[in-house]
Structures are given as C-alpha cells and as structure tokens.
Amino acid sequence: MIEPAKVSRTLTDLMMASHAATLEELPRMVADHAGTVGLHDVAFFVVDLQGQVLRQVTGQGIDAGAGGMELTVDATVPGLAFQRVDLIAEPDRSSEREGRRWWVPVTDGVEGLGVLCADTEQDGEATRDALRALASMVALLLLSKRAFSDSYARLIRTAPMSVAAEMQWHLTPPSAFAGRTTTIAAVSEPAYEVGGDAFDYAVSGHVLHLSMFDAMGHDATAGLTANMAIATCRNARRQGADLVQTSQAVEDALIEQFGTSRYVTGILADLDLRTGRLTWINRGHHLPVLLRSGRWPSELQCPPAGPMGVALGLPVTVCHGQLQPRDRLVLYTDGIVEARDADGRQFGLERFTDYLVRHHADRLTVHETLRRLVHAVLDHHDGHLDDDATVLLAEWLDPDQDNLTP
C-alpha cells in the first residue's frame, strides 16, 4: 500500500539529491526513488516544440533520449493524457504484468512539458495522489535543468533550427501560463524558422502586460528586429513607462540601430486582473479579436499609429475596453489568417475565429486549442508556411481554471 507520508519523504529526498545532478542523471534518479514507494518502471517523456511527439528522456547519449521511445501526441494513450491534462490508465495490460500502467501529464502550472508513466500494483486515491506528486516533482526537475542543457534542446526538436528562431525561442516566455485570474497560451510557427514574429507577457501585481510584434522581413535581421522590440519593451515597462512611452522607446531603439530601414508592427496592452479593464494601443498591427464568453467574436477597434521604426510621427491613441468573465482576448500575426491552400484561398479571419469558438465548446484548454489550431493552419498550407504565424490568447476569470492542472 502506498503511504502518503513515505511519498512525501521520498520526494524531498529526490529534490535534495537532484541539486547537483544533470538532465542525463534524472531518469535513473527518479526511477530509483519512485520505486521505493511502489511506483515501478517509471519513465518520463518531453513534448517537442510543435506538440506532435513525446520523446523519452533516457539519459543515454548526447541527446539524452538515445534508445528511448517516441510516441505521437495524437491517437495514443500518453498523448491523450497530455492533451486532457489528466491521469489515464492503460485499458489493456500484458498478461505478464500485474497491476496497472498509468500515464500522467507533466506540467509547469499549465505549460505542458510532457508525460510520465509508471506501473502500480493497486489503484486508489493514494496511488493517484502519489503519481500526481511525482509528475509535479519531475516538472520542477526538468525546469531546473533545461536552461543549461543542450541535450534537452536537442530532444524537443525534430528538425534543424535557424539562427533567427534560436534567438526567438530563447527570448519568449513559456507557451502557457495560469495565474489566479488569467490563463494564457501562445504558439508560433514555423517553429524552426520563425524570425520576425514575437510575443511577450508578464504579470506585475494586478496588471497583465501583453504584446505582439511582427517585424519586417523573414531573415535573421527580422529576428534581430523582433528581439530588440521585445527587449526594449521589457526594459521600458520595467522602468515604469506607460504603453505610449514603451512603444516610443521601441521606435527610438529601432531607428538608432537600423535607421528607418526596419520596422515592427505591434499591439501593446495592459489588463487589470481585478476589474477586467483593458488598455491598449495599435502600432499598425492586425486588430485584436475578443471572444465574448469564448463564443462571440468581434474585432476591437482602435485608430492605428504607424509601425515602430519608420518615424511617421502619427499620434498614438490609447484605447479602452471592458472584459467580462470567460472573455478571451486574441492577438495574432498575419501568417495565421493569410496562409493559403493549393487553390490560393486564405485561411481567413472568419475560419480562424470559428475554429477558436468551436474548440472552446469542446471544453479544451486554451493551450490545447492553439496546438490544434496551428496544425490546422499548417495543413491548410500543405505543411509549410510562407510567413510567420503567431497567436497569443488570454482568458480572464475562467471559472474552470482549477481543472487546468492534473
């Protein structure tokens, strides 16, 4: 029988032992500690950048996954656990085994990192609690090692990455986040070639800061432009600048570096998490979409100023709006709506918003909705985009937020 007190002590011992460990040492370390409390044959997997496959972390070889299994996210039991953010027991077991095999999502808050599998001799709430606790510890261990692990970076990539994309992925925040009153998800494609698109978000007290940038061009310089926009935005914001001052700082930085030969369009927004009051400015970008209660889409209107970096001197209008509980705010770049099929038909804004509405009705998490959306856009464009495509979705006061973690 699994004893909660013993599980707690074992996880504490695992945490203490992990401080001087590398990523490659984690699989054996986790399995050994888990085995002492009745969780056997433990293994864990990380999801690739595009959310398509789960790769086992074995600790063997330069890629930390040598000799391990690779499982698809779609149409597998482990993938279902990852998508649903829920514990799932395999329905069929080999006659050579006793007990059950479990698949458990490994998440940092609501950022999906992968899944964990373990065999147990019994079911019950104590067993399930132990599995959840172990998965939470594995998530923390992965986070503590991935920042300085080339092995982790190799493991979550299924294709070579461009220098511009390397810069972007290094700079952007996690693809999913949940606080007490907000849930955020974001995604960018093509994951291995993205250069000019960039998103950012941060929470400061009761204010959620959001920004979306689309830099001119599709080369490494576009990546540098987007990186400078994000870094300058953060720097100005952290010094107390308001939205207008922040966008002006971005423009000044770009002109100082590139003259007027490079620019970025963008949306900068602040959301008061206590009241739902939205304040935002439009620097020549696509208008944000508001999904009222996740169902009824409308574009938020705001007079655009010029893109940042071209010194047009147009006035910047600060716009305001009021969100209601369960509203979803969507920021996106043109690569999403302008992706074309073989007949030249665009994916389009209507199809884009309809997709978000339909999958909201399916009770999917916001990050799972965006994962499926980007795959739909890629399928529409025959698997490869001509332009960067980025979406950031922020939901305010979701009453089902407690169900986002396993």
Long-range contacts (C-beta under 8 A, 24 or more apart in sequence): 1-38, 1-122, 1-126, 2-37, 2-38, 2-39, 2-120, 2-122, 2-124, 2-126, 2-127, 2-130, 3-37, 3-126, 4-126, 4-129, 4-130, 6-36, 6-37, 7-37, 7-129, 7-130, 7-133, 7-134, 8-133, 10-34, 10-36, 10-37, 11-133, 11-134, 11-137, 14-137, 14-141, 15-137, 15-140, 15-141, 18-141, 18-144, 21-145, 22-145, 22-149, 23-57, 23-59, 23-64, 23-142, 23-145, 23-146, 23-149, 23-151, 23-152, 24-59, 24-60, 24-64, 24-151, 25-59, 26-57, 26-59, 26-138, 26-141, 26-142, 26-145, 27-57, 27-58, 27-59, 28-59, 30-134, 30-137, 30-138, 30-141, 34-118, 34-134, 37-130, 38-120, 38-121, 38-122, 38-127, 38-130, 39-118, 39-119, 39-120, 39-130, 39-131, 39-134, 40-118, 40-119, 40-120, 40-121, 41-101, 41-117, 41-118, 41-119, 42-116, 42-117, 42-118, 42-134, 43-68, 43-69, 43-116, 43-117, 44-106, 44-114, 44-115, 44-116, 44-117, 44-138, 45-69, 45-71, 45-78, 45-114, 45-115, 45-116, 45-117, 46-106, 46-113, 46-114, 46-142, 46-152, 46-155, 46-156, 47-73, 47-82, 47-112, 47-113, 47-114, 47-115, 47-156, 48-156, 48-157, 48-158, 49-156, 49-157, 49-158, 49-169, 49-191, 49-192, 50-158, 50-189, 50-191, 50-374, 50-375, 51-112, 51-371, 51-375, 52-158, 52-375, 53-158, 54-78, 54-79, 54-82, 54-114, 54-115, 55-155, 55-156, 57-155, 62-151, 62-154, 63-151, 63-154, 63-155, 64-149, 64-151, 64-152, 64-154, 64-155, 65-151, 65-154, 65-155, 77-103, 78-103, 78-115, 78-117, 81-105, 81-115, 82-112, 82-114, 82-115, 83-364, 83-368, 85-110, 85-112, 85-365, 85-368, 85-403, 85-404, 85-405, 85-406, 86-406, 87-128, 87-131, 87-132, 87-406, 89-123, 102-131, 104-131, 104-132, 104-134, 104-135, 104-406, 105-135, 105-406, 106-135, 106-138, 106-139, 106-142, 107-135, 107-139, 107-405, 107-406, 108-139, 108-140, 108-143, 108-174, 109-176, 109-177, 109-178, 109-405, 110-176, 110-177, 110-178, 110-183, 110-185, 110-365, 110-367, 110-404, 110-405, 111-174, 111-175, 111-176, 111-177, 111-367, 112-176, 112-367, 113-139, 113-142, 113-143, 114-142, 132-406, 135-406, 157-192, 159-192, 160-192, 161-192, 161-193, 162-192, 162-193, 162-195, 162-220, 163-220, 163-223, 164-193, 164-194, 164-195, 164-196, 164-219, 164-220, 164-222, 164-223, 164-224, 165-190, 165-191, 165-192, 165-193, 165-194, 165-195, 165-223, 167-223, 167-224, 167-227, 168-194, 168-195, 168-197, 168-198, 168-223, 168-226, 168-227, 171-198, 171-227, 171-230, 171-231, 172-198, 172-199, 172-200, 172-230, 173-199, 173-200, 173-201, 173-202, 175-367, 176-366, 176-367, 177-201, 178-401, 178-404, 178-405, 179-203, 179-208, 179-273, 180-273, 180-401, 181-273, 181-274, 181-396, 181-397, 182-208, 182-271, 182-273, 182-394, 182-395, 182-396, 182-397, 183-365, 183-366, 183-394, 183-395, 183-398, 183-401, 183-404, 184-208, 184-366, 184-392, 184-393, 184-394, 184-395, 185-365, 185-366, 185-367, 185-369, 185-370, 185-392, 185-393, 186-370, 186-390, 186-391, 186-392, 186-393, 187-367, 187-370, 187-371, 187-373, 187-374, 187-390, 187-391, 188-388, 188-389, 188-390, 189-335, 189-374, 189-377, 189-378, 189-385, 189-388, 189-389, 189-390, 190-384, 190-385, 190-388, 190-389, 194-388, 194-390, 195-219, 195-220, 195-222, 195-223, 195-226, 195-388, 196-222, 196-223, 196-225, 196-226, 196-264, 196-388, 197-226, 197-333, 197-335, 197-388, 197-389, 197-390, 198-226, 198-227, 198-229, 198-230, 198-390, 199-331, 199-390, 199-392, 200-230, 200-233, 200-234, 201-392, 201-394, 202-234, 202-237, 203-273, 206-272, 206-273, 206-274, 207-270, 207-271, 207-272, 207-273, 208-270, 208-271, 208-273, 208-394, 209-237, 209-269, 209-270, 210-267, 210-268, 210-269, 210-270, 210-271, 210-329, 210-331, 210-392, 210-394, 211-266, 211-267, 211-268, 211-269, 212-266, 212-267, 212-285, 212-331, 212-332, 212-333, 212-390, 212-392, 213-264, 213-265, 213-266, 214-264, 214-265, 214-266, 214-285, 214-333, 214-334, 214-388, 214-390, 215-262, 215-263, 215-264, 216-262, 216-263, 216-264, 216-307, 216-309, 217-262, 218-387, 218-388, 221-262, 222-262, 225-254, 225-258, 225-262, 225-263, 225-264, 225-309, 226-264, 228-253, 228-254, 228-257, 229-253, 229-254, 229-264, 229-266, 229-308, 233-268, 243-268, 243-269, 243-270, 243-279, 243-280, 243-281, 243-318, 244-281, 244-316, 244-318, 247-281, 247-283, 247-305, 247-308, 247-316, 248-316, 250-308, 250-309, 251-308, 251-309, 251-311, 254-308, 254-309, 255-309, 255-311, 258-309, 260-309, 260-310, 260-311, 262-309, 263-307, 263-308, 263-309, 263-310, 264-307, 264-308, 264-309, 265-307, 265-308, 266-307, 266-308, 267-331, 269-329, 269-331, 271-323, 271-329, 271-394, 271-396, 273-396, 276-322, 276-323, 276-324, 276-325, 276-327, 276-396, 276-397, 277-320, 277-321, 277-322, 277-323, 278-320, 278-321, 278-322, 278-323, 278-329, 279-318, 279-319, 279-320, 280-318, 280-319, 280-320, 280-321, 281-305, 281-316, 281-317, 281-318, 281-319, 282-317, 282-319, 283-307, 283-308, 283-316, 284-308, 285-333, 286-332, 286-333, 286-334, 286-337, 288-329, 288-330, 288-331, 289-329, 289-330, 289-332, 289-349, 289-352, 289-353, 290-321, 290-323, 290-327, 290-328, 290-329, 290-330, 291-327, 291-328, 291-329, 291-330, 291-353, 291-356, 291-357, 291-360, 292-324, 292-327, 293-324, 293-325, 293-326, 293-327, 294-326, 294-327, 294-328, 294-356, 294-357, 294-360, 294-395, 295-357, 295-360, 295-361, 296-357, 297-353, 297-354, 297-356, 297-357, 323-396, 324-396, 325-396, 325-397, 325-398, 325-399, 326-395, 326-396, 326-397, 326-398, 326-399, 327-395, 327-396, 328-356, 328-360, 328-366, 328-393, 328-394, 328-395, 328-396, 329-393, 329-394, 329-395, 329-396, 330-356, 330-391, 330-392, 330-393, 331-391, 331-392, 331-393, 332-389, 332-390, 332-391, 332-392, 333-387, 333-388, 333-389, 333-390, 333-391, 334-387, 335-385, 335-386, 335-387, 335-388, 335-389, 335-390, 336-377, 336-389, 336-390, 336-391, 338-387, 339-377, 339-378, 339-380, 339-381, 339-385, 339-386, 339-387, 339-389, 340-380, 340-381, 341-380, 341-381, 341-382, 342-382, 347-377, 347-380, 347-381, 356-393, 363-400, 365-404, 366-393, 366-395, 369-393
